């Protein structure tokens, strides 16, 4: 090499060295802060630790909603050898590295995978999944990110994290299960409704119209349920592994960098969301949904609701909202429509109780309830077609003749439109006091009820201006006003409580992170919305609707006293049928309402839903069942004679009285089974026939074990006995429907 060439290379080396030094100076002094910030960002920073969202429990201790992990399933179905510089790349054992699932592992475990998918997402069969996956695998260029199942709008199908992890851990399948798609993890946290579609509108959905918000209880108690995410200062150890510093509650933490500069960051502890206890009882909710669904199918309704409320507290124990889903042709709880809260319609005749309550509470008049008022039909506009008011049926007396007049009690019992208008016409329209009636209705009815503790989109409640004759007449029988089912049941609940109006509540308690339960106390909207004496008068009339041959006569029960009012609101080519009532009417504990929208049925048929719910509630409520049995069937009435056997085989009871030398009094000596009826003002105490209904469990309360077992066996039931003495309680309850061969457990004391 010549001296010139050597000098040239030395010069190049010198220039290169100077360039390196200049670059180092630039990096160190000019761009140093920027590069240090980048490194710090990669090696340290803030990380979020998401808080656990609280659980929603039912009042009977079941989990209604909780957070679970679910996954989409994507598979890399391309089976190839990873190549490097034209040769197969090998692992530390010298084996070729494969991309995708090897054939041997794919063929061995494909059936297992498909069975797991069918179990997790049974909408499709295992054979369907096998055909789907193998068809893609057999292509010349199979998809390296093939979608098997993913959740999307309108088709929310995914699999639990446990199933996804099981598939990933199958030999050879781990490399084929895709973890991220378009930079998004296939694993996510979602809210799960443990009982599926049951009470979903009350529990709540993710709000489709506002991101990050919820409907139902989820929305009303979101601030309690969501908690607070933790924010930690972390430093990276290796790729994907971060070590959190010790968190401090909302304090500024000094952080020293390489150039002695001190930064400050805010760190906060994670606080998991609190749990809440809904007022919903899954037993009553299931009963309400089943009864409502049956009625919707039977009467071809488009939707409806059924509500069960506690009289004393206002706790809503069941709230079923079913609507026809055109896609599945099933009645389901659909998003964004809570019928009990949302729907605002003409209530029809269930509103006659409101109108009459307003009239009776008007201090400016005194209604004579014994006065007879015209019924049938009448025109209030001098013959104009819009002036006609007609009753839906003609009232027939015991003599078989059609009656053309009724008193106030009978008008409510027979649900006469004309009768209600006649009362209103006499006391308000003729005296130019129409606005007074409208204002009195606002006083007794919860038109301005505050927002309930479920997020929904309520319709606009209104009451028409009643200056026109047409609006006034229609108001009297429930048409010139629009209200929600929840407002209707709130009024009837107040009627059952003699005027004490409470707010409907859907949350019973909250539970903090230490397990401390905090009760949500009842909220009294008005301690005396109307006069207790007038409320009792209305209650007696509603008892007559069911038990005195009124429009609800088909709903009469032999085991308890049901009171209520039927309602049938006409629509174009259909009706809204409803029934509102309470039970037991002599000491109300529950209020119930049912609505069937756009159906071919009348109010008493909607009342069948209420009757079905009430039957089950009475059978399941131990205290209520025993008191009702004692009061209505005299099953537990003690006789004046000593000793007294309350119920049993008549021949055996008569022998005991004979051995004791005491007189035995029987109303029917030929009856096999009898119970003791206490003496009253006109009749002495005596044993009267007891004839249990076919297909129902007999009430064995007060019987000896021998008699109870014999009675159960004679009716096709089995018996299991515990304890000594007489029957103190039984399961199933007396009067419950049960199949032949069912076992009845008798507890003796």
C-alpha atoms as one frame of an Amber mdcrd trajectory, in Angstrom:
protein
   0.000   0.000   0.000   1.421   3.377  -0.994   1.975   6.233   1.427  -0.813
   8.147  -0.288  -3.287   5.401   0.294  -2.226   5.073   3.913  -2.662   8.760
   4.460  -6.062   8.623   2.822  -7.250   5.832   5.132  -5.875   7.663   8.160
  -7.778  10.748   7.104 -11.013   8.755   6.717 -10.513   7.227  10.140  -9.945
  10.641  11.656 -13.057  12.062   9.988 -15.129   9.084  11.126 -13.883   9.464
  14.673 -14.705  13.162  14.677 -18.224  12.324  13.374 -18.698   9.792  16.139
 -17.544  12.294  18.749 -19.881  14.950  17.314 -22.774  12.441  17.362 -22.013
  11.503  20.958 -21.907  15.160  21.955 -25.228  15.763  20.170 -26.862  12.750
  21.827 -25.441  13.605  25.244 -25.956  17.356  25.352 -28.352  18.381  22.586
 -30.794  15.449  22.445 -29.955  13.982  25.829 -33.124  15.009  27.635 -35.274
  13.591  24.881 -33.504  10.220  24.832 -33.477   9.971  28.617 -37.230  10.669
  28.667 -37.786   7.933  26.095 -35.763   5.458  28.093 -37.514   6.419  31.301
 -40.843   5.977  29.614 -39.860   2.488  28.499 -38.302   1.510  31.805 -40.681
   3.262  34.221 -44.134   4.759  34.113 -47.692   4.666  35.351 -49.715   1.498
  35.075 -53.437   1.055  35.815 -54.780  -1.789  37.949 -58.518  -2.048  37.102
 -60.901  -2.263  40.048 -63.263  -5.209  40.375 -66.855  -4.207  39.675 -69.216
  -5.128  42.493 -71.573  -8.084  42.451 -75.360  -7.680  42.327 -77.116 -10.182
  44.587 -80.799 -11.067  44.789 -82.653 -10.639  48.071 -82.649 -14.428  48.496
 -78.848 -14.594  48.269 -78.296 -15.550  44.617 -75.771 -13.835  42.328 -77.617
 -11.901  39.616 -74.666 -10.146  37.940 -70.889 -10.379  38.245 -67.740  -9.776
  36.191 -66.260 -12.708  34.254 -63.458 -13.168  31.724 -64.439 -14.210  28.218
 -62.462 -14.674  25.031 -62.746 -14.671  21.265 -61.156 -17.664  19.578 -58.838
 -17.133  16.601 -56.582 -19.923  15.269 -53.394 -19.873  13.202 -54.181 -22.797
  10.885 -51.044 -22.621   8.699 -48.695 -25.533   9.472 -45.222 -24.656   8.121
 -41.552 -24.932   9.079 -39.895 -21.658  10.063 -37.093 -20.997   7.579 -33.885
 -19.008   8.166 -31.441 -18.304   5.295 -33.062 -21.012   3.236 -32.786 -23.678
   5.950 -35.241 -24.880   8.631 -34.745 -22.977  11.880 -34.169 -25.308  14.827
 -34.696 -25.067  18.573 -32.203 -25.879  21.327 -32.965 -29.591  20.926 -32.167
 -29.471  17.251 -35.804 -29.883  16.217 -37.334 -27.787  13.387 -39.444 -24.881
  14.698 -42.993 -25.068  13.359 -45.449 -22.184  12.858 -49.063 -23.113  13.506
 -50.469 -26.378  14.832 -48.602 -29.524  13.701 -50.703 -32.093  11.824 -50.162
 -34.768  14.471 -51.463 -32.520  17.270 -54.237 -31.040  15.135 -55.682 -34.435
  14.160 -55.340 -35.828  17.663 -57.145 -33.023  19.525 -59.555 -31.485  16.994
 -62.512 -33.492  18.382 -61.655 -32.438  21.946 -61.562 -28.786  20.870 -64.930
 -29.044  19.126 -66.577 -30.683  22.142 -65.226 -27.909  24.380 -66.601 -25.273
  22.001 -70.016 -26.939  21.866 -70.159 -27.057  25.654 -69.166 -23.391  25.972
 -71.251 -22.083  23.037 -73.995 -24.672  22.405 -75.618 -22.573  19.692 -73.625
 -24.733  17.251 -72.901 -28.471  17.358 -69.456 -30.052  17.747 -69.787 -31.347
  14.177 -70.334 -27.795  12.928 -67.161 -26.562  14.646 -65.169 -29.507  13.259
 -66.302 -28.878   9.711 -65.636 -25.134  10.060 -62.051 -25.549  11.298 -60.994
 -28.512   9.118 -62.370 -26.848   5.967 -60.120 -23.820   6.544 -57.158 -26.021
   7.507 -57.421 -28.007   4.246 -57.057 -24.923   2.031 -53.828 -24.347   0.092
 -53.234 -21.135   2.049 -55.181 -21.380   5.315 -55.868 -18.240   7.337 -53.244
 -17.497   9.970 -55.855 -15.628  12.032 -59.036 -17.621  11.431 -62.066 -16.495
  13.477 -63.896 -19.406  15.094 -65.953 -17.447  17.667 -66.050 -13.751  18.485
 -68.423 -11.404  20.226 -69.889  -8.667  18.059 -72.944  -6.467  18.038 -76.042
  -8.520  17.344 -74.133 -11.817  17.740 -72.460 -11.899  21.178 -70.870 -15.369
  21.006 -67.625 -15.996  22.882 -66.152 -18.578  25.233 -65.126 -18.495  28.913
 -61.485 -17.865  29.676 -61.225 -21.359  31.222 -62.242 -22.959  27.898 -59.857
 -20.719  25.929 -56.991 -21.627  28.285 -57.784 -25.366  28.091 -57.578 -25.254
  24.287 -54.337 -23.270  24.433 -52.741 -25.841  26.738 -53.486 -28.802  24.497
 -50.203 -30.240  23.100 -49.235 -28.376  19.927 -52.196 -25.984  20.073 -50.559
 -23.259  22.157 -48.734 -21.766  19.169 -51.922 -21.854  17.103 -54.174 -19.946
  19.517 -53.962 -16.249  18.618 -53.641 -13.846  21.563 -54.059 -10.500  19.805
 -55.956  -9.363  16.717 -55.160  -5.934  15.238 -53.353  -4.998  18.436 -56.378
  -5.889  20.573 -56.327  -8.709  23.111 -58.857 -11.464  22.572 -59.317 -11.630
  26.366 -61.659  -9.119  28.074 -63.724  -8.547  31.209 -67.516  -8.507  30.772
 -70.613  -8.415  32.978 -72.443 -11.710  33.117 -76.069 -12.237  34.129 -75.948
 -15.551  35.959 -79.655 -16.304  35.460 -79.579 -15.398  31.781 -82.544 -13.332
  30.635 -84.241 -13.288  34.052 -84.864  -9.707  35.268 -82.225  -8.359  32.854
 -83.873  -4.958  32.438 -83.921  -4.503  36.198 -80.303  -5.654  36.585 -79.187
  -3.518  33.642 -77.215  -3.645  30.406 -74.320  -1.662  28.993 -76.047   1.424
  27.610 -76.162   1.203  23.815 -76.728   4.947  23.448 -73.992   6.218  25.801
 -70.609   4.485  25.977 -69.336   3.613  29.436 -72.741   3.832  31.094 -75.346
   1.293  32.153 -79.093   0.926  32.483 -81.047  -0.668  35.346 -79.451  -1.168
  38.758 -76.029  -1.199  37.101 -76.616   2.401  36.036 -78.344   3.677  39.176
 -75.578   2.343  41.458 -72.654   2.667  39.033 -70.673   4.955  41.353 -70.840
   2.284  44.070 -70.331  -0.757  41.860 -67.413   0.463  39.717 -64.952   1.319
  42.515 -61.683   3.145  41.745 -58.866   1.928  39.491 -55.414   1.763  41.036
 -52.530   3.756  39.472 -49.013   2.513  40.214 -45.477   3.695  39.454 -43.782
   0.700  37.823 -40.315  -0.190  36.523 -39.767  -2.775  33.825 -37.613  -5.777
  34.680 -37.822  -7.570  31.328 -40.101  -7.399  28.330 -43.704  -7.631  29.501
 -42.792  -7.846  33.204 -43.307  -4.752  35.378 -42.559  -4.397  39.075 -44.946
  -2.014  40.869 -43.638   0.324  43.530 -45.430   0.332  46.842 -48.658   2.293
  46.242 -49.425   5.305  48.367 -52.882   6.758  48.616 -52.991   9.927  46.442
 -49.507  11.223  47.382 -46.813  12.841  45.294 -43.898  10.410  45.019 -40.394
  11.752  44.135 -38.707   9.869  41.293 -34.922  10.448  40.721 -33.505  10.181
  37.211 -29.940   9.855  35.955 -29.343  13.619  35.843 -30.602  14.201  39.389
 -33.865  15.732  38.119 -36.863  14.960  40.368 -40.291  14.265  38.778 -43.543
  13.903  40.714 -46.402  11.503  39.893 -49.748  10.760  41.518 -50.329   7.226
  42.775 -53.679   5.949  44.074 -54.746   2.679  45.611 -57.175   0.377  43.879
 -60.601   0.272  45.543 -62.845  -2.550  44.396 -66.498  -1.753  43.852 -69.036
  -2.467  46.544 -71.678  -5.153  46.147 -75.400  -4.414  46.227 -78.411  -6.525
  47.152 -81.386  -6.117  44.836 -84.933  -6.378  46.140 -85.630  -8.986  43.450
 -86.352 -12.458  44.830 -85.424 -15.053  42.200 -88.244 -17.375  43.307 -90.935
 -14.740  42.825 -89.252 -13.388  39.684 -89.331 -16.826  38.077 -93.015 -17.219
  38.977 -93.872 -13.767  37.585 -92.049 -14.354  34.307 -93.590 -17.795  33.808
 -97.135 -16.558  34.474 -96.672 -13.502  32.236 -95.125 -15.497  29.388 -97.994
 -17.995  29.502-100.579 -15.190  29.265 -98.728 -13.465  26.407 -98.698 -16.695
  24.428-102.330 -17.442  25.210-103.679 -13.987  24.297-101.198 -13.104  21.550
 -99.818  -9.983  23.232 -96.804  -8.091  21.908 -95.371  -7.530  25.376 -96.195
  -6.871  28.993 -95.007  -6.677  32.569 -95.737  -8.146  35.993 -94.711  -6.422
  39.242 -94.824  -7.700  42.828 -94.244  -5.179  45.646 -94.167  -5.314  49.441
 -96.863  -3.090  50.907 -94.897  -1.951  53.959 -91.503  -1.214  52.360 -92.103
  -0.643  48.646 -89.438  -3.266  47.823 -90.069  -4.646  44.323 -89.760  -8.423
  44.758 -90.392  -9.230  41.089 -90.394  -7.115  37.939 -90.859  -9.062  34.705
 -90.675  -7.191  31.374 -91.286  -9.441  28.373 -91.544  -8.417  24.735 -91.836
 -10.462  21.539 -88.403 -10.836  19.968 -89.049 -11.030  16.227 -85.692 -12.720
  15.564 -86.208 -15.692  17.905 -90.052 -15.528  18.106 -89.762 -15.718  21.882
 -90.855 -13.430  24.711 -87.675 -11.975  26.242 -86.411  -9.033  28.276 -85.089
  -6.755  25.514 -82.541  -3.963  25.882 -83.562  -0.340  26.313 -87.196  -1.079
  27.129 -88.209  -1.543  30.720 -91.974  -1.793  30.222 -92.783  -1.379  33.923
 -90.926   1.952  34.032 -90.792   3.063  30.385 -94.252   2.411  29.001 -96.719
   5.256  29.436-100.222   4.471  28.178-103.904   4.963  28.893-104.504   2.751
  31.962-108.211   2.082  31.340-110.452   0.906  34.153-107.699   0.301  36.720
-107.696   4.115  36.897-111.315   4.246  38.086-110.031   3.593  41.609-107.830
   6.690  41.314-110.725   8.840  40.081-113.079   7.668  42.825-110.389   8.109
  45.503-109.903  11.706  44.341-113.665  12.306  44.502-114.031  10.786  47.975
-111.113  12.890  49.280-112.561  16.145  47.959-113.634  18.105  51.032-115.865
  20.267  48.847-118.405  17.492  48.233-119.948  14.524  50.023-120.678  11.597
  47.700-123.652   9.438  48.616-122.331   5.933  47.862-125.833   4.466  48.173
-127.206   6.696  45.390-128.128   4.940  42.137-126.490   6.148  38.924-127.359
   5.368  35.321-125.345   2.674  33.488-125.441   1.122  30.023-124.913   3.942
  27.491-125.421   7.681  27.188-124.505  10.538  24.824-123.026  13.604  26.537
-122.728  15.773  23.382-126.341  16.058  22.281-126.233  13.135  19.897-122.778
  13.798  18.393-120.940  10.564  17.625-117.996  11.583  19.855-120.304  12.040
  22.833-121.263   8.404  23.325-120.056   6.536  26.408-120.893   2.824  26.622
-120.295   0.004  29.048-118.465  -3.048  27.769-121.139  -5.348  29.168-124.670
  -5.133  30.570-125.218  -5.877  34.244-127.718  -8.659  34.929-129.347  -8.943
  38.350-130.153 -12.127  40.241-133.587 -12.128  38.646-132.001 -12.380  35.191
-133.044  -8.876  34.145-130.654  -6.235  32.828-130.109  -3.443  35.336-130.029
   0.171  34.159-128.671   1.712  37.374-126.071   0.862  40.033-124.793   2.375
  43.274-121.164   3.493  43.653-119.928   0.169  45.044-121.571  -1.743  42.217
-120.176   0.680  39.614-116.647  -0.207  40.735-117.432  -3.915  41.030-118.985
  -4.039  37.552-116.529  -1.481  36.078-119.210   0.737  34.539-117.857   3.541
  32.328-121.209   5.325  32.218-121.618   5.048  35.994-118.233   6.710  36.605
-119.047   9.528  34.170-122.432  10.044  35.832-120.765  10.468  39.245-118.254
  12.917  37.791-120.959  14.778  35.855-123.146  15.237  38.925-120.470  16.392
  41.357-117.996  18.173  39.040-119.112  18.939  35.482-122.540  20.309  36.408
-120.974  22.397  39.167-118.183  23.643  36.870-115.546  21.990  39.050-113.780
  19.861  36.399-110.385  21.376  37.200-110.903  20.543  40.871-111.203  16.852
  40.000-108.052  17.058  37.884-106.149  18.685  40.766-107.477  16.192  43.325
-106.218  13.343  41.137-102.754  14.910  41.206-102.901  14.895  45.013-103.761
  11.203  45.409-101.833   9.753  42.445 -97.987   9.830  42.068 -97.864  11.784
  38.783 -94.614  13.444  39.924 -92.989  10.386  41.496 -89.196  10.934  41.769
 -86.845   8.831  39.681 -86.677   5.224  40.821 -83.341   3.485  41.439 -83.155
   1.817  38.033 -81.890   3.755  35.030 -84.479   3.722  32.250 -85.982   6.084
  29.737 -89.420   6.842  31.214 -92.183   8.122  28.989 -93.796  11.453  29.698
 -96.647  11.114  32.185 -99.492  13.498  31.483-103.105  14.319  32.308-105.233
  16.081  29.696-106.874  19.452  29.995-110.469  18.562  30.948-112.171  21.691
  29.644-113.856  19.760  26.835-116.740  17.375  27.497-115.012  14.569  25.617
-111.817  14.803  27.681-113.745  15.043  30.942-115.866  11.977  30.240-112.818
   9.958  29.107-110.852  10.988  32.177-113.507   9.437  34.407-112.769   5.948
  33.086-109.010   6.149  32.493-108.356   7.482  28.997-107.499  11.204  29.102
-104.320  10.481  31.051-101.118   8.518  30.491 -99.182   6.817  33.283 -96.696
   3.982  33.771 -97.335   0.557  35.358 -94.984   1.485  38.211 -97.125   4.526
  39.043-100.276   2.388  39.016 -98.855  -0.171  41.455 -97.519   2.632  43.688
-101.066   3.989  44.026-102.610   0.564  44.738 -99.841  -0.127  47.242-100.819
   3.095  49.046-104.454   2.003  48.929-103.494  -1.304  50.569-101.571   0.664
  53.237-104.560   2.935  54.018-103.074   5.980  52.296 -99.352   5.627  53.168
 -97.517   6.002  49.864 -93.952   4.642  49.594 -91.492   4.874  46.723 -90.820
   1.669  44.723 -87.293   0.441  45.527 -85.149  -2.025  43.596 -82.086  -2.043
  45.901 -82.349  -3.464  49.418 -78.767  -2.993  50.685 -75.128  -2.253  49.852
 -72.155  -4.341  51.042 -68.717  -2.734  51.431 -65.308  -4.379  50.986 -65.318
  -5.487  54.638 -68.636  -7.284  54.293 -70.624  -4.699  56.228 -74.211  -4.516
  55.036 -75.998  -1.176  54.883 -79.751  -1.332  54.403 -81.589   0.945  51.985
 -84.483   2.180  54.094 -87.998   2.607  52.679 -88.762   6.088  51.350 -92.180
   7.488  52.269 -93.444   9.774  49.496 -96.521  10.795  51.437 -97.411   9.501
  54.927-101.092  10.156  54.226-101.818  10.586  50.515-105.535  10.193  51.166
-107.971   9.655  54.013-107.619   6.204  55.716-111.394   5.860  56.072-111.916
   6.515  52.366-109.074   4.106  51.575-110.834   1.377  53.567-114.036   2.092
  51.660-112.199   1.658  48.344-110.502  -1.522  49.588-113.887  -3.038  50.410
-115.105  -2.206  46.904-112.037  -3.875  45.363-112.683  -6.967  47.478-116.147
  -7.036  45.888-114.652  -6.874  42.375-113.213 -10.357  42.951-115.399 -11.858
  45.656-118.851 -10.375  45.023-119.526 -11.301  41.417-117.645  -8.330  39.897
-115.488  -8.248  36.774-112.780 -10.194  38.645-115.050 -12.995  39.851-112.988
 -15.612  37.956-110.013 -14.794  40.207-111.615 -15.706  43.523-109.525 -17.913
  45.807-110.699 -20.256  48.514-107.421 -19.938  50.437-106.925 -16.165  50.716
-108.695 -12.895  50.002-107.634 -11.167  46.782-108.777  -7.616  46.001-108.183
  -5.613  42.845-109.462  -3.865  39.755-109.600  -4.996  36.151-108.627  -2.704
  33.293-109.197  -2.942  29.533-107.920  -0.044  27.404-108.983  -0.122  23.766
-106.421   0.261  21.005-106.653   0.001  17.248-107.727  -3.602  16.723-106.507
  -4.754  20.157-106.514  -4.024  23.905-104.136  -3.325  26.769-105.413  -5.670
  29.480-104.349  -5.043  33.071-105.129  -5.922  36.673-103.953  -4.223  39.872
-104.597  -5.661  43.306-103.299  -6.716  46.733-103.477  -9.737  49.035-104.480
 -10.945  51.582-107.034  -8.153  51.356-107.963  -8.193  55.048-104.318  -7.551
  56.018-102.423  -6.698  52.804 -98.781  -7.740  52.590 -98.228  -7.713  48.813
 -99.386  -5.591  45.896 -99.309  -6.983  42.364 -99.865  -5.602  38.868 -99.953
  -7.271  35.459-100.191  -5.775  31.966-100.610  -7.500  28.586-100.100  -5.058
  25.707-101.794  -5.190  22.289-103.610  -8.425  23.009-107.005 -10.037  22.535
-107.950 -10.258  26.208-109.735  -8.369  28.964-108.678  -7.157  32.390-109.733
 -10.283  34.273-107.531 -12.365  31.979-104.552 -10.193  32.896-105.710 -10.838
  36.456-104.928 -14.521  35.929-101.252 -13.528  35.957-101.721 -11.804  39.328
-103.695 -14.781  40.644-100.925 -17.222  39.610 -98.298 -15.089  41.332-100.428
 -14.661  44.455-101.137 -18.413  44.692 -97.419 -19.200  44.717 -96.491 -16.366
  47.088 -99.111 -17.469  49.620 -97.857 -21.062  49.374 -94.205 -19.999  49.811
 -94.669 -17.413  52.578 -94.675 -19.519  55.730 -96.185 -16.900  58.027 -98.787
 -15.902  55.481 -99.694 -19.496  54.665-100.278 -20.483  58.301-102.321 -17.384
  59.153-104.436 -17.724  56.023-105.096 -21.397  56.695-106.071 -20.678  60.283
-108.353 -17.811  59.343-110.102 -19.120  56.251-110.216 -22.872  56.809-110.322
 -22.910  60.609-107.553 -25.492  60.489-105.877 -24.297  63.662-108.921 -23.072
  65.611-109.004 -24.433  69.103-112.308 -25.666  70.445-113.845 -24.781  73.743
-114.006 -28.508  74.625-110.990 -30.003  76.334-109.164 -31.828  74.881-109.659
 -30.956  71.195-108.201 -32.767  68.182-108.135 -30.063  65.508-108.329 -32.251
  62.391-108.236 -35.894  61.410-110.180 -39.074  60.783-113.707 -38.617  62.158
-114.067 -42.176  63.450-110.804 -41.962  65.441-111.649 -38.546  66.893-115.120
 -39.745  67.939-113.579 -42.769  69.709-111.217 -40.527  71.694-114.125 -38.324
  72.836-116.068 -41.458  73.801-113.196 -42.884  75.866-112.847 -39.530  77.662
-116.571 -39.389  78.332-117.037 -36.055  76.521-119.770 -35.208  74.022-118.847
 -35.241  70.317-120.619 -32.808  67.973-120.407 -33.405  64.194-122.035 -31.471
  61.366-121.818 -34.525  59.069-121.324 -37.941  60.765-120.721 -39.634  57.368
-117.660 -37.561  56.430-114.320 -39.421  56.639-112.139 -36.370  57.350-113.142
 -33.439  59.562-111.750 -30.314  61.222-113.010 -28.388  64.219-115.010 -25.189
  63.630-115.184 -22.940  66.684-118.490 -21.752  68.065-119.876 -18.403  66.973
-122.915 -16.316  67.886-125.325 -18.587  66.002-123.665 -22.033  65.922-122.036
 -24.227  68.577-118.537 -25.623  68.073-118.546 -28.758  65.910-116.522 -30.918
  63.537-117.270 -30.201  59.870-116.242 -32.100  56.719-112.752 -31.563  55.327
-112.481 -32.380  51.600-109.052 -31.624  50.093-109.062 -30.651  46.407-107.875
 -33.188  43.842-104.358 -32.562  42.567-103.554 -30.344  45.563-101.541 -31.213
  48.668-103.942 -31.570  51.639-103.407 -29.280  54.619-102.388 -31.617  57.462
-101.913 -28.907  60.086-103.057 -30.151  63.535-103.354 -33.833  62.531-101.729
 -36.755  64.265 -98.952 -38.461  62.310-101.145 -41.511  61.746-104.048 -39.521
  60.276-101.806 -37.265  58.186-100.004 -40.223  56.601-103.292 -42.005  55.918
-104.787 -38.898  54.280-101.707 -38.300  52.110-101.593 -41.950  50.986-105.306
 -41.883  50.128-104.646 -38.955  47.773-101.624 -40.549  46.091 -98.847 -38.743
  47.990 -95.920 -40.134  49.985 -95.104 -38.956  53.501 -91.892 -38.390  55.475
 -92.227 -37.577  59.201 -89.858 -35.861  61.625 -90.449 -35.032  65.293 -93.222
 -36.005  67.724 -96.746 -34.807  68.414 -99.095 -33.190  65.883 -98.310 -31.703
  62.472 -96.975 -28.170  63.015 -95.825 -27.501  59.446 -95.384 -29.256  56.131
 -93.586 -28.935  52.830 -95.068 -28.506  50.216 -97.681 -26.267  51.827-101.327
 -27.240  52.003-103.150 -26.293  48.827-100.021 -26.426  46.646-100.269 -28.164
  43.289 -98.215 -31.368  43.161 -97.955 -34.494  41.049 -99.182 -37.837  42.309
 -96.388 -39.704  44.081 -94.725 -36.543  45.402 -93.282 -36.682  48.931 -94.722
 -34.395  51.628 -92.461 -33.718  54.618 -94.391 -33.458  57.930 -92.812 -31.699
  60.907 -94.384 -32.725  64.223 -94.305 -30.773  67.489
